Amino acid sequence: MSNERKNNTISNERRLAVWLDHVTAHLIEYPLDQTITRTISSDFTNTEKKETLEKSEHSMNNTKQHDQHAYFKELAKVIVEYNTVLLFGPTNAKSELLNFLKSDHRFDKIKIKSLPSDKLNEHEQREFVRHYFSEPINL
């Protein structure tokens, strides 16, 4: 592949990092000098959890599962627009989202990687993303 073609391919590459847990996702577009950070939150709030716990555990699980599916669908709407995606965070939500995305063939050609991380503040998330995408092996 010629250098011009190779550079053009890389420049057309759209990269996204998603730090998430079961409640909140921070979407960080890379390169960071063009950073667009968005937040998407699950609808399953602590108030809703308390209310459904009073009804029954079965009802709470159904509500939580429905809200998680809606949360993942919202994230998928954004992720489908990118070529390379990094999912990272402190809980297993990243693995659950990865499985959700793998079940949809629209994501077959998107390079998606899942990595564990601690609970990070916004600055630490951006540094994690910078480090990940600056490694040649991750391009």
N, C-alpha and C positions, 0 to 999 in steps of 0.2 A: 504494500500500500504506500503510495507516495506521501511525503511529509505534509503536503498541502491537503490531501484528502484526509489523512490522519488527524491533523489539526482541526479541520472542518468538522469531523465526526465528534471530536472531543468538545468543540465549542457549541455544538448542537445538543450536547448532553445536558439533560435537566436532572439535577440532583436534589434530593430532599432527605432531611433527617427528621425523624419523629421520636421525640422523647415522650413516653406515655406510661401511665399507670391506668387503673380501672376507672378513674374519674376525669382525668385531664390529659390532653395531648398537646404538646408544643411542636408546631411544624416549622422547621428551619430550612429555608432554601439556601443552597450553596451554589456559587461562592458567597462567602460571608460579606464581602463588600457590597453585595447586592441583596443583602439579607431581607427577607420578608418572613417575619415570625407571626404565626397565627396560633390561636388557642381554640381547641374544640373540646367541649366538656360533655361528659355523659349526663343524661337526664336523671340518672339514679342518684338522687341527693340524699343526704342524711335524714332530712325531714320525711322524704318518701319512704326511706328504709324504716324509720320509726313507725310511721303510719301502717306500712304493710306488715311489720312485725306484730303489731297489735291484732291484725286480722288473722294471719297464719303464716307459718314458715313457707308452706307451699305457694301461697300467693306472693310472698316476697321473692322467692326464687323465680317464679314466672315473670314478675315485673322486672327483676334484675336482668334476666336473660333477654327479655324483649328490649330493654333499654340498651344493653350491651350490643345487641345486634344492630340497633339504630345508630349507636356510637361508631361501630366499625364500618357501617355503610357510609356514614358521613366522612370518615377518614378515607375510605376507598375512593370516593368521588374526587378527592384531591390527589391521592397517590397515583391514580391511573394516568395522570398528566405528566409523569416523570419517567425517566429511563433507569435511574439508579436510586434506590431508597434504603436508608439505614433506619432500622427500628431499634430503639434502645430505651432502657428504663429499669427501675428497681423491682418490678413485679413480673408475673408471667403474662401480663396483658400483651406484651410484644409478641410472644409466641402464639397466643390465642389469635391476635390480629393476623399474624403470618399465616396461620392455618386457614383463617377466614379468607384471606386473599388467594391462597393456593387453590381454593375450591372454585375460583372464578377464572375462567380461561383468558379473560381480558388482561390478567396479570402475568401470563406465561412468559412474555418477552421482557418483563421488567426485572432487573437485577435487584433482588431484595435480600438484605442481610439483617439478622437480628443479633444484637449484642447486649450482654448484661451491663448495667451501670448502677452506681449508687443513686440515691435521691440527690439531684443536682439543682443548684440555682441556675438562673438564666445565663449568667456569665460562664459557669462551668459547663453547661450544655453546649454553648457556642464553642468553647475550647475543645470539647470532646468531638464535635462535628469537624472543626478545623483539623484536628489531628487525624481523624479517620480519613477524610477526603484528601489530605495532603500526602498520604502514603500511596506510592505508585501502584501497589498491588490492589488497592481498592478502587481504582479508576475503571 
